[in-house]
């Protein structure tokens, strides 16, 4: 129903192009009724929704590759070799021109808490130099490379000015994805809700806050691999507050606290996010770092 309504909305607004994200997986997703897209794009593949998509990277990649359409060009994130082999095989079977964003062609010129500057050479030889992005984390540079490769395909159907591409990357915002919502103390909200997202968040913290005290506030939905996430995040903090997100699928904070105790020295069951956040922010030092993660719904709660 939601997918059908969205198509009606796009038609009513007379849009020029639609970037249509699958809701779950790809092969069996409602959005996969589009038979002749201009381009299909496969982003980073990790373990998520395993009860529906499969328990291995190969199985999950197979579901994602289900969006590939015969003869339609495709761009993929520089995924693991296991995922890459599945995507390549699916592309070959459907005669799909396939391009992987190549991280070896990325040159990072600067990276800090304001964003990154990088250069990238596309598969067709087109160079993009000194491109700026405001979204934080090295993985967003890889995502930007995927976007640039996709633009090269879209150029066959649309006109893109160089300054528009540059402006688009620089001004792109993704609420709740490694978003800094306070400077003093530093507070970051990240919707990382699976092991892959946790690993990306951990690398960001290791790169920027090795000598800082970091305090975690975490809450997740009950169908997520929270034990693995807790383990992955543990090297950068020994203190974690657990909260219960909004919604029927939320994991109770007490259950998350019990799962956290083997990995953290100080575990506090914080209850609701609003109360916990205000308490932690009041008690922490100005040089400390607070990281709120585990679900995308947190940004709404923090703003509320």
N, C-alpha and C positions, 0 to 999 in steps of 0.2 A: 504493500500500500504506500509506504513512504517513498519507495523508489519510483513508483508510477506517478505519485504526486509531484516529485521533484522534476520529472520529465515535463509534466504539464506546466510547471512553474518556469522552466527554462524556455519553453515554447512561448509562453505568455510574455516573457521579458525580451524575447527575440535576441537571445545571446548569440555571440559569434562563435564561441567555443566553450566546451565544458570539460573541466578536469574532474573526472568521475572516479571517486575512490571506492573500492570494494568494501563492503561491510565486514565480511568474514571470509578469509581464504581467497577464492576467485572462481574456481571451476563451477561450483554450485551456488554462487552468490547471485542475488536478484539483479545486480548491475550487469551481469554477464550476458544479458539479452542483446546488447549492442553487437551487431554482426560485423560492421565494417568501420572500426575506429580509425582515426588518422594515425594513431600510434598507441601502443600499449607499454606500460612502464611497470617494472617489478622492483620494489624497494628492498631494503635490508630484510633478510629472512632469519628469524630466530624461533625459539620455542615459545609458542603461545597458542591458546585455544586447542591444545593437543587432543582434547576429548573429541573434537570435531575434525581436525586437520591431519591427525596422525602423530605418532610418538617419535618420529625421526625427522631430521632435517630434509632427507630425501622425500619423505611422504608429504611434508608441509610444502616443499618446493614444487612438488607435483600439482598440489591444489592451487598454488599461486600461478603456476604456468598455465593453468586452465583458461586464463584470460587471453592467451595468445590466439590470434586469428589468422587463418590461412592468407598468406601474402601480405599481411599488415606488418609494418616495421615495429620493432620492439627495442626498448632500452632497459638494461638491468643494472642495478647496484653491483658493485664489485664483491659479490657474495663468496661464501666459502666454496671450496672445490666440490664438496658434496652437492650443494645446491646448484652450482654452476653446471655440472654435468647433466642434471635433470632438466634444467632450463634449455641447455644447448640441444639435448635430444628432442625435446618438445618442439623447439623452433625448427629443427631439421625436418621433423615429420610433417610440419605444417607449411614448410617452405617460407619461413619467416626470416626476413633480414634482421639479424640480431646484433646489437652493440652493447658491450659491457663498458660502463664508465671505468676507466683505468686509473687507479690511484697512483701508479708509477709516473703518470703524466701530470700529476698535481705538484706544484711548487708552492709551499706555504711561506709567505713572506713575513707575516706577523700573526700572532694569535694572543689575545688577552681577554680581559673581562668585558671589553667593549665590542668584541667581535673578531673577525679574521680578515686578512688580505691574502689572496692567493692568485696564482696563474694556472691556467689549464689548457692543454692542447687536445682538441677533440679528435675522434677517430678519423675524421676526414681532413685533418691537418689545420683546421681553423684554430687560431690562438686567441685566448681571452686572457689579457694581462691585467694585473693589479685589480682584480675583482674584489669587492668588499661585501661581506655579509655580517649582519648584526646578531644572528642567532649563534649561541655559544656551543662549543664542543667541536672537536675535530671531525666527528661524524657528520656534522652539518656541511663541512667542506666537501665531503664525499657526496652528500645529497645534492649539493650545488653542482657538482660535476655531472650527476645524472640529469639535472635540469638543463644544463647546457647542451648535453648530447641530445636531449629531447627537442630542444629548440632548433637544433640543426635539421631535424626531421620535419618539424613544423614549418620551417622556412619554405618548404615546397608548396605549402598551402596558404601561408600568411606572410606579411612583410613585418620584419622586426628591425627596429633601429637599434644600433649599438648602445646608444645612451638609454634606451628603454630597458634593455636587458640589464645594463649596469644598475640602473635605478631600481629595477624590480628586485634584484638580489639584495641590494643594500637595504631596502625598506621592508623586506619580507619579515613577518612576525608570526610566531607560532605560540600562542598563549599556552602557558603551562609546560612548555618544553624547555628545560634548563633556563627558566626565566628568573632574572633577578628582580625581586619585589621590594627589597630594602637594601640600603648601602651600609648603614651602621645601626645594629650589627648587620653583616652581610646575610641575606636570606635568599635562598634559591628554591624555587618550586619546580619539580620535574615529574612529569607523568609516567616515568619509568615504571612499568607494571609487569615486566617479564625479565628473565635472566639476561637477555640481550640488551635491554634498556639499562639494567643495573650495571652491566659491564661498561657501557658507554658513560654513564654517570660517574662511575668509579674512576675511569681514566681522566675525566675532567677534573675531579677533586685532586687526584694525584699530581696532576700537572700544575694546579694553581694554588693548592692549600696544604702542601706537605707539612709546613711548620705551624699550622693553625689548629686550634681546638675545634672539632666539628661535632655538632649535635644533630642526630637524626630524629625526625618525626615521620613515622611511616604508618600507612594504612593501606589495605589492599582489598580486592574483591576475593571471595572465598574460592573461586575457581583458578586462581593464579598460583604459580610455583613459588610461594613466598619463602619456604625454607631455603631454596637455592638463592633467592635474592638476598636474604639476610646474610648468608654465608659470603656471597660475592662482595657485599658492601662493607663487611666487617673490618678489613684492613685499615680503613681510614677513620674509624671512630670506635670507641668502646662504650658510648652512651647513646641509648635509643629510647624514644618515647613512642608507644604504640597507640593508635587511635582507631576509631570505627568510622569509616566513610559513610556518606549518606547512601540510601538505597537498600533494597531487599537482598541483594547479592553480597553485601558487605561482610567481611570477616570480622567477628568480634575482636576488640582490642585485647581482651584477655587471652584468646587463643594465639594471637600473634605474639604477645609478650612471652608466653610459654615457649614458643618456637624460637624466640630470639635469645633466650637465656644461655644456651650453649656457646653463643658467639660474642656476647657483649657483657662487659663487667657490670654496667649499670643499666638495668631495664626498668622502665616506669610505664605502667598502664595509664595512659593519659585521658581515656574517655573520648570526648568529642574534640574535633580538631580546633575549633574556635577557642575553647578554654585552654587547651594544651598549648597552643601557639602563643597566646598572650602570656601564659605562665613562663614558658621557656624564654621568650624574648625579654621578659622583665628580669629574669634571673641570670641570663648569660652576660658575658663581658662584651665590651664594644668591639674587641678584636676577634671574637668567636664567629663561627660560621654555622648557620642553621640550614639544614637541607630537609625540605618537606617533599616526600616522594611516595609513589606506590599506586597512584591513580590520577587520571586527568581531571577528576571532579574536584580535586583539592583547590584549584585556583578559584573556582566559583565560591567555595566555602571561605577561602582566605579573604577574598574581596567582600564577601557578605559580612 
